[in-house]
Amino acid sequence: MTALVQTLEQNRAQMTEWFEHMHRHPELSMQETSTADYIAETLRGFDGYEIETGVGKNGIVASLKAGEGGAAIGLRADFDALPIQEQNDLPYKSGVDGVGHMCGHDGHAAMLLGAAKYLAETKNFNGTVRLIFQPGEETMQGAPAMIDDGLFKRFPVDAVFGMHNIPGLDAGKFYFRPGETMASVDNWEVEIIGKGGHGGMPEQAIDPIVAGASIVMAIQSIVSRNVAPAHTAVVTIGAFQAGKAGNAVAGSAILRFSVRTSTPADREMVLGNIRRIVSHQAQSFGCTSDIREGVPGAVLVNDPEETQKAADIARTAFGEDRVIDPGPPFMASEDFAFMLQQRKGTYCFLGGGPGAMVHNPTYVFNRDLLPVGAAYWAALTEGYLR
């Protein structure tokens, strides 16, 4: 165990307390008012921070300056929960029905709070560190909201950094990857409008379920026939909702899509093909269609130079054997991608060890990561702001 991790280990009990509080009181994306208040109040207990709340609705930026250096970095942690019922029997399990921290954002926030406490006590850096506590990651709303609220204009940084725990990767190891690292995601809802009627007289109706089924099957050809085999894309239709009675033709059908692509060009191509297929297939069955597009997605692209810097700092802090470079890409998505469009930086993964994957109702955040993640943030600050 390195000296820095040993130092942060002394704050483990406090980080665990923060983590368990947030885990018991999860709040959905862009509704995290109590969590934001809790984080802000905790930060006010540390000396020297300038704290701004309400950035992008529920976001918080805590700035700490040491020395006369003009450089500044941003460290970002998310803190929203998911609409998933936790199925774990934990003493600190979610107390909110149907809502749970099943992605570890409570752990991410606790790690950054741990680093905040250490940095306030030591101030062993020269410049400004800005701690960015972000709402709404799960719905891809939080980062754009903070950016639109002047995040990088009001709180300028030279580079910005993010991190996420990943079960299945070796516990306590850091995974860095330059370039395209996480997929864009576009969550769409499509309504197919037909004409309702009696199930025994289908000739007097226009069946949107048949049209919707045709659309589901046709869309499966987009990735297999249009995306280069060397690239990666996924189109998932996770919901198909229509009607309630077996003896009636529904008047409309709803399809909900999740579209993930690993390059900006593939994203535009796949989305364009979905628009074309939905429109033409619906028309071919006599239906009309309405596509409701969600927040535009973005591929997460790590700056190669900043990724190298962060990996080198991690090697110094934790040892060569704890750093994997390059690490694997992921088809999961992150709205930190929008921050990386505004400022250079990198997003790394922290291995969580064996266990259920994030977004699973039995997922459990590995609390042994708390001092490790906090130590990374501290090392990054001290290493970047020398």
ABEGO torsion letter per residue (X at the ends): XBAAAAAAAAAAAAAAAAAAAAAABBBBBGAAAAAAAAAAAAAAABBGBBBBBGBGGABBBBBBBBEABABBBBBBBBABBBBBBBABBBAABBABBGBBBAAGAAAAAAAAAAAAAAAAAAGBBBEBBBBBBBBGAAAGAAAAAAAAAGAAAABBBABBBBBBBBBGBBBGBBBBBBEBABBBBBBBBBBBBBBBBBAABAAABBBAAAAAAAAAAAAAAAAAAABBAABBBBBBBABBBBEABAABBBABBBBBBBBBBABAAAAAAAAAAAAAAAAAAAAAAGBBBBBBBBBBBBBBBBBAAAAAAAAAAAAAAAEAAABBOBBBBBABBBAAAAAAAABBEBBBBBBAEBEBBBGBAABBBBAAAAAAAAAAAAAAAAAABX
